[in-house]
Amino acid sequence: MSHQSTPQEDADIAGVEAALRRAARRARELGERTGTPVYVLRDGKIVDLTRENGQQQANHEQQR
């Protein structure tokens, strides 16, 4: 059985990636503001983005 999408479904699907990226960015920002870990799976390992970003900022400040 083949399912042909309607133009409305195509438009919804086209916006999914942008919506997911916005949600991810907001989650990182909220985690950084509140000190809450934001975990993702990267290369098969669980990584806290807020800790990773904090280390990058500390390294950048040390280089000044």
C-alpha positions in Angstrom: 0.0 0.0 0.0 1.5 3.3 -1.0 0.7 6.5 0.9 0.9 9.7 -0.9 1.4 12.8 1.2 -0.8 15.8 0.9 0.7 19.3 0.4 -0.2 20.0 4.1 1.8 17.0 5.3 4.7 18.0 3.2 4.7 21.5 4.7 4.5 20.0 8.2 7.4 17.6 7.6 9.5 20.4 6.1 9.2 22.4 9.3 10.1 19.5 11.6 13.9 19.9 11.4 13.8 23.6 12.2 11.4 23.1 15.1 13.6 20.4 16.6 16.7 22.6 16.3 14.8 25.5 18.0 13.7 23.1 20.8 17.3 21.8 21.3 18.7 25.3 21.4 16.1 26.4 24.0 16.8 23.3 26.1 20.6 24.1 26.1 19.9 27.7 27.0 17.5 26.7 29.8 20.0 24.1 31.1 22.8 26.7 31.2 20.6 29.3 33.0 19.3 26.9 35.6 22.4 24.7 36.0 20.4 21.7 34.8 22.2 19.0 32.8 21.2 18.6 29.2 22.2 15.1 28.0 22.6 13.9 24.5 23.9 10.7 22.9 27.1 11.5 20.9 29.2 8.9 19.3 27.6 6.2 21.5 28.3 8.1 24.7 26.0 10.2 27.0 27.3 13.8 27.1 26.1 16.7 29.2 26.0 19.7 26.9 25.9 22.2 29.7 29.1 20.9 31.3 30.8 20.7 27.8 29.8 24.3 27.1 31.0 25.5 30.5 34.4 23.9 29.9 34.6 25.6 26.5 33.8 29.0 28.0 36.4 28.4 30.8 39.0 27.5 28.2 38.2 30.6 26.2 38.4 32.9 29.2 41.8 31.4 30.2 43.2 32.1 26.8 42.5 35.9 27.1 
